[in-house]
């Protein structure tokens, strides 16, 4: 199934608690889709000042959208109540840099990966940035929360950094990629997966800070990663393909093709399906 409606490339995807799919795009909108009912768009969230590059779901079910100005110098987190019709924006947190990644921390705060290389911690309830994590030397493109509560960040500086959100200290730097790190995913067994501009996926033992496997097969930059259950990992990138990997053995089990442009975002759907967002302005649904 192909979902069309965006007028620019789709950069972010997330599943809402009620099963609907949200997509953020460079057309400055978020679209809500109902895959269970034919996939039609149920709402369009407008009013973002820049491209919507990141999405996350808060504990109360509200949707957070992170945007970035075209030059990357400013951005904001908009929080939407998507449980009402039409959806209503309930909060906004301004950032002094474009937002490229969002994740919800265990304490309920949000972490934003920013174009200036900083990670900003935002208290949505207070509507303000409450802390900044510094260490990366280039834009932060990916974030993930590890099982022990630490925050992982991937950057164009080719490094993955692990942070203690409570102390705001960097506890480890994972080096090995020879290109920028644009995607992160935490596997069910606790390992961390990172996707890079060097066309590889690396699997890390986060506790030991060691790379335990390198997955090769893509022929261009990796943009997105997601675990799809049963120790499988999906990766998408600039080669227009999606690869499914056996995370235990590192073997590629399947290659999905159909997008006419780069695959920028992936998310696992209920019922064993996968959604992908692309530079071709569409969202595709796959049976995997």
Buried (B, 14 or more C-beta within 10 A) or exposed (E): EEBEBBEBBBBBBBBBEEEBBBBBBBBBBBBBBBBEEEBEBBBBBEEBBBBBBBBBBBEEEBBBBBBBBEEBEBBBBBBBBBBEEEBEBEBBBEBBBBBBBBBBBEEEBBBBBBBBBBBBBBBBEEEEBEEBBEBBEBBBBBBBBBBEEBBBBBBBBBBBBBBBBEEBEBBBEBEBBEBBBBBBBBBEEEBBBBBBBBBBBBBBBBBEBEBEBEBEBBEEBBBBBBBBEEBBBBBBBBBBBBBBBBBEEBEBEEEBEBBEBBBBBBBBBEEEBBBBBBBBBBBBBBEB
